[in-house]
Amino acid sequence: MRIAICSTEFPPGPGGIGTHAHQLAVHLQCRGWEVLVLSPQDFASEEEIAEFNRRQPFEMIRLRRKGNSLAFAGYRLAVLARVLRRSAVDLVAATGDGALYLSALAGVVRPAPLVAVEHGRVPQGPERKLKRWALRRARRVIAVSDYTRQNALAMGAAPAGSCTIHNGADADYFTVLPADEVRRLRARLGLEGKRVLLTVGNVTPRKGQDIVIRALPRILERLPDTHYVAAGLPTMKAECAALAARLGVAGHVHFPGRISRCELLEWLNCCDLFVMTSRHAGDQFEGFGISVVEAALCGKTAVVSANSGLLEAVVDGVTGVAVPEGDSAAVAAAVVDLLSDGHRRARMEEAARRRALSELTWRRSACQYDRIFRELVGRGPAPCCVPTGAAPRASER
């Protein structure tokens, strides 16, 4: 069985869509599929990309960016169409809108069953019609959350048999480090005696780091030793740093930039609370929240925005706390409550880790994808086994 995974992004650079595509590729290869991945690989050096690709167990076709966006789309379409014509591809899985459109168009040239993976975007105007057309060409639409699926249904674009498969996280990599090691890490990072809030993601309005910064004055009134770390691509670092300065909290806000997978594991273990206050931004929303699950595997509870797929990454009041989107006062209240009540936070941390291990791993998600894919190519459902050996380590953010 041969599957082509067409994605809009792929590791070693950052991005949840890329993380999803990578984990799906590796686990499907473990389960007997011959996997071919076609994707750009951005926000990483040539050396990183070459080393990453060398270690993968599947075939990787890197789509190098060239010309303007229209020229790049034409180039990607030509490559994908050529692959479909020359390769005995049984199934195409498209993840990310750009990849979906190209896969649907390429399928006109050489039909192959198409599965669309829906993340978190509802375009408007002419593109909305294009997306509806592309989704209707898919044999299945698999959404990463019920929230995402409902948005696809509202567009009139989800065919019969659409379903939800929640994103997961890599339980073989993300784990609770020994207490002595965490103490050494906190000392090395200059975190001794500090309460640490952590967000991981591109510093942008959609990820909502500014909302946490606006909450900091209220938090510091009650807990003056609190610091906020906004790790990830520093796209709007200058704007957020200026906001922190205006609010008088600049000394409590830190931007380490893009962090490696090793640093991510360290930060997740060293923080006291994970915070992801994403908001709707234009036609985009948070489809799920992989980082929330990675934090849970490291024994951390989270404060997240409601009215998004993030609400499915936690059980509100049990494994995390959901607050209204954009409400910095509610963020401050939730953070102060959790940081001030160690017993409650410890209960929620344990519950978060248990749920992540039992319900939200990539192995479990890949098993569900595998069953659907096998049914589509007429091979019948396979036993839901766990692949032997260590699963791949998480990609960088």
PERANOR-V522651 format. One record per backbone hydrogen bond with DSSP energy under -0.5 kcal/mol. NH is the residue of the N-H (numbers start at 1). CO is the residue of the C=O. Records with the same first field share a line. If there is no record, write none. Layout:
BEGIN
NH=CO, CO
END
This chain:
BEGIN
3=34
4=91
5=3, 36
6=4, 93
7=5, 38
8=95
13=10
19=15
20=16
21=17
22=18
23=19
24=20
25=21
26=22
27=23
28=24
29=25
30=26
31=27
32=29
33=28
34=1
35=33
36=3
37=59
38=5
39=61
40=7
49=45
50=46
51=47
52=48
53=49
54=50
55=51, 52
56=53
59=35
61=37
62=60
63=39
64=62
72=68
73=69
74=70
75=71
76=72
77=73
78=74
79=75
80=76
81=77
82=78
83=79
84=80
85=81
86=82
87=83
89=87
90=2
91=2
92=113
93=4
94=92, 115
95=6
96=117
100=96
101=97
102=98
103=99
104=100
105=101
106=102
107=103
108=105
109=105, 106
110=106
113=90
115=92
116=140
117=94
118=116, 142
122=283
127=124
128=125
129=125
130=126
131=127
132=128
133=129
134=130
135=131
136=132
137=133, 134
138=134, 135
139=114
140=114
142=116, 140
143=141, 163
144=118
149=145
150=146
151=147
152=148
153=149
154=150
155=151
156=153
157=152
159=157
162=159
163=141
165=143
167=144
169=360
171=169
173=170
174=170
175=173
177=175
182=178
183=179
184=180
185=181
186=182
187=183
188=184
189=185
190=187
191=186
192=186
194=191
195=225
196=194
197=195, 227
198=273
199=229
201=231
203=233
204=202
208=204
209=204
211=208
212=208
213=209
214=210
215=211
216=212, 213
217=213
218=215
219=215
220=216
221=217
222=218, 219
223=219
226=223
227=195
228=252
229=197
230=228, 254
231=199, 229
232=257
233=397
235=233
236=203
237=234
240=236
241=237
242=238
243=239
244=240
245=241
246=242
247=243
248=245
249=244
250=244
252=249
253=250
254=228
257=230
264=260
265=261
266=262
267=263
268=264
269=265
270=266
271=267
272=196
273=196
274=301
275=198
276=303
279=206
281=284
284=281
285=120
287=285
292=289
293=289, 290
294=290
295=291
296=292
297=293
298=294
299=296
300=295
302=319
303=274
304=302, 321
305=276
306=323
309=286
311=308
312=309
313=310
314=310
316=314
317=320
318=315
319=315
320=315
321=302
323=304
327=324
328=326
331=327
332=328
333=329
334=330
335=331
336=332
337=333
338=334
339=335
340=336
341=337
342=340
345=341
346=342
347=343
348=344
349=345
350=346
351=347
352=348
353=349
354=350
355=351
356=352
357=353
358=354
359=355
360=355, 356
362=169
365=361
366=362
367=363
368=364
369=365
370=366
371=367
372=368
373=369
374=370
375=371
376=372
377=373
378=375
379=374
380=374
385=383
387=385
397=259
END
